[in-house]
Every structure is written in C-alpha cells, then in structure tokens.
C-alpha cells in the first residue's frame, strides 16, 4: 500500500490481503507506519498474485484507490494496527440490459 501522510510524504506498507471482494478488502499490516482512519491509499497486489481468477477485475489491473474505513486493534510489539478495512473506490458494475429496460418503460424525457 502507498499513501501520503499529513506532511505530504509518500509512505509504504507491506500488507497481506484478506477477504477480498468487488467493494473492499481487509489487509493485515506487516510493516510500515500506522495509517489514520479515512486516509486514501493505493492498494497494489504483487504481479504474481494479480493473475488469480478469484480476484476482482479492478485488483488485477494494478493500483486501486481505496479509503481506510476501519482500523483494527494495535499490536503491542509495534504499536501499529494489526489490519485495515479498505473500501475500493471503483466504478460499480452496471447491469445494462436489466436496468436499462426497466428504466425505459413508461418514462420519457424532453430537453
């Protein structure tokens, strides 16, 4: 993960991804400074991990802008949180045919 701290300095953290979905992921922090709640971060998986067909498409492409929305309990040894819950900030998939057909029935628009 990569982010900028309050001073604008680029920071890095080595993490292990857990519970990955289309909308978010939980990451366990292996190294790096603590990251505050609501901080925007870039999550990027290692190249070898990106080939997994179990991953959402957005994580297979490269860096994904994410927001930290939950910070786990701190580790006594390091004083840093054990993990972070991330919300992946990607465009949601749209069901074009299902939604488009339902929205077109009985609606008209004028300019």
Secondary structure, DSSP 8 states (H G I E B T S, - for coil): -EEE-TTS-EEE-EEEEES--SSEEEEEEEES----TT-EEEE---TTGGG-TTS-HHHHHS-EEEEEEEE--B-TTT-SBSEEEEEE-------HHHHHHHHHTT-----
